[in-house]
Amino acid sequence: KMAFRPWKNLHFLSYLVVPAVLIHAVPIGSNLAKSDPALYSWWVIAGVFVVISALRVAQAFGVGKYSYEVREVKALNDRVTQLSFRPLGRGVKASMGQYISLQVDLLGEAHPFSVVSYDDNGDISISFKVFGKFTERLQSLKTGARVFVDGTYGVFTQELTDQPERPACFLAGGIGITPFVQRTHQEGATHERYLISCNRFRSDAVYGSLLKPVLGKRYCEVLSDEKELLPGEVGGFFREEVLRSVVGDPLHIDYFICGPPPMMKAAKKVLAACGVPRKQIHLEEFGY
């Protein structure tokens, strides 16, 4: 798979190629100028391109986005950072499981992040693991720094908003726990919710101390590289034995999975081996 920036730059070339094609189509095209339908089509294509280009330029300058400032920068461990923002004016209206598109600089690129927590005032928090230049830039932000937020987007876990009585098990891999944090914290004590958090080390389970007291035995940490395990922790990788020890009969539950692609693939394989119907398996996958 092509890396994000080469992919993005390749697509930016279309903003040069398309007008070049349109400009040369009239003098070079043998039938375009002589055919009214073809000429009308040219104007429609040109008009759509102008509108799309204008919207992209406006978006790059933050038009239509919400202005926020960094309220708190909190290192959850040496690899994961939580950023909390407050709106400078009107803020976004979020729902559990949704994500935002975050832009740090005018004319800068924007990236999606799951909303870890939010409130009615528009305050929101995200958490991220440093993977590249953009997250390195995020990690360096200071309190008071201004950012631009677009959204919110997504319907992940919407089924539980519509039918809160549905039993649910959240399968999280690493920082993929973020879309489950607020729902687990709010509903874990009063609804049938389970959380299986898969990480390499105990320190990677950055929200364990917050969510384990809420869920009790319905919370499980699967640690692949931790040598000495504590009660409630399981070594190795997510597997059928672990699933059944946490939820009992796995067929009566909806499963929501978020994590690295290999983890998600393995989780789907375990659920399929248990006979869980495909309609009870829900995925959160980011791509471009």
N, C-alpha and C positions, 0 to 999 in steps of 0.2 A: 504494500500500500504506500502511495506517495505521501511524503511528509506534508504537514499542514501548510507551511509557508510556500514551498514550491507549487503546491496545488493552488493556493490563493493567488500567487503571482501569475500563474498560467491563466487563471480566469480573468485577471485584470487586463490581460492582453486583448480580451474580447472587446474592451472599450476603445481599443485602437483599430482592431480588425474590422468591426462592424461598420463604423462610419466610413472607413476606407472603401469597403465594398459598396456601400450605398452611394458614395460620391462618384465612383467609377462606373456604377451600373447604368446611369443615364447616357453618358457619351459613348460608352463602349457597347452596351447592350443593344443588339440589333433590332429587337422587337419592343423594348420597353417604352421608348418615346412614341411609338406608333400605335400602341395598344392602350386604350383607356383603362380597362380592368387591371392590366399590369402596372400602369402608372399609379392608379389608386392604391394598389397593394403596396407599392413603394412608399407612398406617403403614410400609409398606416404603419408599416414597419418602422419608418423613420420617426414617426410620432411616438410610438411605443418606446423606442430606444431613447429618445430625448427625455420622456417622462421617467423611465427607469434610472437614467443617468442622473437626473436632477434629484430624485429621491435618494440615491446612493450618496451624492455629494452632501445633501442636507443631513443625512444620517451621520456621515463622518464628522460633521460639525456639531453633532449633539442635538439637532433639531428633533423634537418629539420625544426626547429622552428625559428621564428624571435626574435632577442634580442631587447628589448626595455628598456627604463628607464622612471621612473615617472617624468613628467615635472611639474605637478601641482596636488595638493590635495585640493578639494574644497567641503566644507560641504554645501549642498543645503538646508538642514534643520537638525534637530537633529537626523533624522533617515536615510537620504539619502546622499550619498557621490558621487561626480563626480571625476574620475581620468582621467587625460590626460597624454598620453605617446608619446614619440618621439623615432624613431628607432635608434638603434646603428648599423648603416650600412643600408642594404636594408630593406624596410618596406613592409607591406601588401598593396594590392590594393583592396580597399573596394568599395562596391556599397550600395546605400541607402536600408535600411531594412535588411542588413546582420548582422551576428554575428561572434565573434571570440571565440576561446578557449584560456583561460588565465591560465598560470601556474606561480606560484610565486617562488617556490623553485625547484631545481633539485631533482628528485625523488619524488616531490610532486604531488598532484592531480591537475587536470585541470578542469575548469568549463566554461560553455558558458555564454557570455554576449553580448547583442545587442550593436552594434556600434551607439553611439549617434551622433558623428560627426567625420569627417575625412577630410584630404586634400591630394593633389597630392604628398606631401613630405613623406607620410606614417604616419603622426601624426594621432592618433586616441584618442577618448574619450569614456568612458563608465560611466554609473551611476548605482548604486545598493543600495538596502535596506539591512541592516544587518539582515540575517536570521539564520546564524550558524557560525561555526568555520572559514570556509573559508572566508566569507565576513567580519568577525571580523578581520581576518589577513589582508585583503585588506585595510580595514579602517585604520589600523595602519601603512601602508606604508608611507615612507617619500620621499620627493623630491630627485631624484637621485637613488632610489632603482631600481634594475634590475628585469625584469620579462621576461617571454617567451610567445610569441603569436603564435598561429597556426590558419590558416584560410586565407581569410574569407570564411564563409559558408552561405548557405541559399539563398532562392529566394523570401522571403516575400516582397511584393509590387513590384515584378518584372513586373507585369502586367502594372504598371504605368510607368515603364521605357520603356517598349515596345510600349505602347500606352498612352502617356502623356495627351492626350486630354480626356481620360476617367474620368468622375466625380468620386470622391472618398470621402468616409467618414471614418475617423479613429476613432475607439472606443477603448479607452485606460482605463485600470483599474490600478490605482496607478503607480508603476514604469514601468508598461507595456507601458507607453508612449514612452520609449526610441527608439524603431525602427521607430517612426514617426517624431522625432524631426527635423532631417536634411531635410527630404523631405518637411515637412510642412514649414520650414523656407525658403527653396529655391523656392518652387513652390506655396506657399499659396497665394501670391499676383497676380500671373499670370495664375493660373489654378483653376478649380472648386474643391476646397478641403475644407472639413469640419472636425472639430475635436471635439469630445465629450469626455471630460476627467472626469472620475469617481473616486472620492476620498472620504475619510471620512471628512477631514478638508481642509480649504483653503490652509493651509501651506503645505499640501501634494501635491498640484499641482505645482511641483517644476519648471516646464517650462512654466507656464501660463504667466508670465511677458514677456517672449521671444516670444511666439507664438500668444497671443491674439492681439497684435498690427498688426500682419501680416494678420490675418484672420478676424478681426472685429467681426461682428455678426455671422460669420460662426464658431466661437469658443464658446463652452459652457462648463461650469464646473458644474458637478452634485455632490453635497456635501451631504452625508448622515447624518452627525452628526453636521454640522455647524448650530448654532442657529440663527445668524443674517446674512442674505444673501445680497450680493451686486448685482448691475445690471449685467446681463450676467450669474448669478449663479442660479442654480435650486436645491431645497432641495429634499431629499429622494433618490430614486434609478433611474437608467436608465429605461425608459418606453416609450411606443409608443407616448405618448403626447410630451415628450421631443424630440424624434426623428423628429416628424413632424414639431415641432416649429423651428428646426434648418435647416432641409434639404427640407422641403416642401413635395413634392411627393417622397416617399422613393424608388420607384420602378426603377428609372432611374440611380441609383448609385451603385457602387461597395463598399462593406464594408470590412474593414480590422480590425480585432479584436485581441487585445493582453492584457492580464491581468490575474488575479487569476482565477482558474478554475470555481468558482461559478459565477463570473462576466461574463466570457465568455459564460457559459451555459445560463445565464439570457439574455444576449445580443442576442444570437442565437434564443432564444424563442421569444423575441420581434420582431426580423426581420421576423421570420416565421409567426407570427401573422399579420404582415403587408403585407404578400404575397411576400416578397423578394425571388426570385429564389435562390436555393442553390448555383448555379454556380457564383452568385455575392457576396458570403460570403467567406472570406479568413481568415484563422486562423494562429496565431503564437503560437505554443505550444512546451514548452521544457519538455523533460522527460529523462529517462535513461533506 
